[in-house]
Amino acid sequence: MTVLTHPTQTQIVVIGAGIGGLTAAALLAKRGYRVLVFDQAFVPGGCASTFKRRGFTFDVGATQVAGLEPGGIHHRIFSELETELPPATPIDPACSVYLPQESQPINVWRQRSQWQAERQRQFPGSEPFWKLIQTLFDASLDFQRRDPVLPPRNGWDLWQLLQAIRPRTSIALPYTFLSVADALRGYGLASDRRLKTFLDMQLKLYSQVDSEETALLYAATALGLSQEPYGLYHLHGSMQTLSDRLVTALKRYGGQLYMRHTAERIHLNQKKATAVTVCHQKTGQTHRIEAQHIVANVTAPNLVKLLGEQAPAGYRRRIDKLPLASGAFVVYLGVTQDAIPPGCPSHLQFLDDGNREVAENNSLFVSVSHPGDGRAPTGQATITASSFTDVRNWRRCKEYRQLKQRYTEDAIARLQRYFHLNQETVVHVEAATPRTFQRFTAREDGMVGGVGQRVSTFGPFALATRTPIADLWLVGDSTHPGEGTAGVSYSALTAVRQIEQS
């Protein structure tokens, strides 16, 4: 493969075809740049891609999308790309949460009044806390819609940040250094174990950490985004439709996508990013691709590896000191429709009481396909169940197959308490571990979700899209605002704006 710099266009290389990388690439191509995207996987999408087995289509990791409503980040981006949004259905309830030893769920309803009635019934006396969450959510969303750059790294970034501040958004400023647990203590709710358990379960899905550590301002967004007029959405077909449409837009505007190409090194000259060495996996040939800008849709540890000894010492130290990110253990089940209880919601969450063979007592997040949504043949369905796991347990495990089997059996046993799973109803079983994610996504240690949204790593204290190296940009879930397809798309938009300004 020979790639030459176009004489009249700025050439940009994007490393990684996850949602963040594809979004940045498509927007840059639409704005007139020559864009080349390289990814080591078979299909684009990263952790929001899919795979097929025996007629079933399984979402690899992400199973829901935010930001499709008018004014939402995906709606804005697809409008600029003049591309239709993939068809989707609002998820209602957004999640049905089962606390330990409880048979009735806490339903996170989409309609605000319905969710308010639910939480007042479930958590008496907690309404002042929820009203604070709503106030901070409204202020944060108003702030975010003006496209602030966080954290700012130069004068232009700071000006974008200051322009986004209004009197009605500045109400959130005093809460910048507080965690969710701080707010609970402030309202005398620290001893409400049911409320704290529920918050821990929900926040772990979005922020990677529990209520004791999650930044209050981030939690306000995570807990408020599922209510109308916003909401979480279930894509028809699969999560792959999101990346497929971004690829279509990328190519329409002249961008090029090369799958099965591994980025091996980012080259610098005079402290500026200038080129990427890429290896063609099939032929083993390597190519040095010159670029005026390089956009890395990778994890922060992966970026340091690509830089090698060229990585600035302070940047390397900061990334090395980040708390260890979580991995995921996922079970993918193809089942007959008889396995699904009547009225089953599309997303559920379970937490056991700890009496299990597997030591890690994380909650189990479950996604169930809808009839006719393209994920399963007629009369059948998919069940995807994931839980967080310590990547160190899998890194150098000598009995990997046995450990994987124990986790699989444990997950199925937990699912059997709700679903009708037996030899007649289960058609296909498959599991993924951090090793699986590392192999197929190349994320360091198979980590998922990115940097935990603690007070010390969120917002003004987060990793920036603008790296210390000129013309090198970091997008994805390591940067503000982090988790989810909406978050990584916002980071991509931020990097695109910064590239245009530069």
Phi, psi and omega in degrees: 000127177243127180236126180247149176289132178290133187294337186242000181237147173288124181268130180237131175256129176250124178262113179105123181253039168286182182300320179297314180294317180294321178297312178300316183296315182294318179295319179294319178297319178297328182272008170102007179272155173272118190238131175239129181245132179236135178214143184278347186278175178281323183230151178286167176119338180060230180285358176248028177262188183221168170216160185242142176213123171050040179089353179264146173244119184251132170286127185299308183226283180298137181234359181214157186230141171245162174089019178271344182290157178308128184091345177291161187298317179293321179299317180296315183292315181292329176295316178297323181281357182053046182233136179291140173294147175295144179299141185207159178241130175301140181269122182212112002289155178298327177198145172250113189256123179255114176282161181306133176063023176242137183263346179252135185275164166264113184266122178271091186284153179283322180287129188299315182295324180292319178292323178297316179296321180297312184289328176294325177288319184282324186229074182303137177087000184263000188300324176302322177297315182291328177292324174297316178302316181294318179298315180291325177298312180299317180293317181294320181292321177298320178294313185295328182293345177267010174057055174293153174258116179230136346282148181287142181235354173207185184296321180295316177302315182296322180295320176297323179293312182295324179295337182275349184274133176227162178306321182283344177266336183291350177300337182280342187304317181297345184262006186301324186260013183256149172262172177298319180298325177299317179295319178300318178294322180297330180260011178069029184251007184299334182269359179279093187292324179296314180297315181295320179297315178300313180296319178301317181296313182291315184293325179302327180296325188255323186255352182077350181227169186272187185294334180294329185250334185296131176299134184300319182294323176292318181299323180300319177291313183298320183277339183262344189289342184277353181265149179298151008277012179265223175130167174259148188233147176255115183284140175282139182095285176179174175298337182299335181298332179293309180290325179300319181288328175292321177297317178301315179295317179305311183289326179300325182263017171094001178287158181236140181240126179240106175274163181061034175235119184263125173285125184254332184198142171258129182259142179242153173217120183055044177062026175236141176287129186232339185198163177229135171269125184238138178249128174282115188296328183285318184264339184080002180283143177249150182221141175261119184254116179283146181206148173278332175221148176233125177252120182255109175265069184223172174286159180301316176298324177296322179296318178299320178296320179295330179277333180062222182290350178282346182299130178304137187301317181294321179294316178299316181297318181298316182290323178296332183273353179298140176303147182300128178285160181278157168253179180229141168249125186232134173250129179250120181242131167258123188227165170281160181298337179297340181283344186264121179297149177302140179072017182296128176289165184281340179222131181226161176218133182236145172225123180279175180272003176100353180273075185221158178290320179285128188293322183289118184258057179275159176288157180251119179260125190239134176239132183240134180291159176262146174303129178081010181270005175089002182266345183211152175297163179305133180084006180228174183206164173248145172234123177244122183236125183232150175217152178284150180213152179285120183298336181293335178292339185250346190302307182231039182292124181282333179249058186300311183300318180294319179295317179298320180293320178297316179296322180295313180296321179296315181296317180294321178298321178292322180291331181294344178287344180239318182263156179269085185253121176205185183297332181279329186263339181268118182264322183214140177229132176210152181223154177230142180239176174305327176297322178296313180296324178295320181293316188266338179247348180066013177289137184307122181061010181073023181296151178232154171086337176088204185284129178301138186273065174280168176302322184283351183231013183246150172059241182294348182251008183280170169289140184266155172292328177277109181278170178293348181262127181300139176068017175239126187235139180250124176235163180116195189278005172275347186249171176293138359265018168089235195304147169088162181296325178294317181295314181291329177292323177295319178298323178295316179298320178299313180297321179298315179297320180292321178296316179297320180294325184285000000 
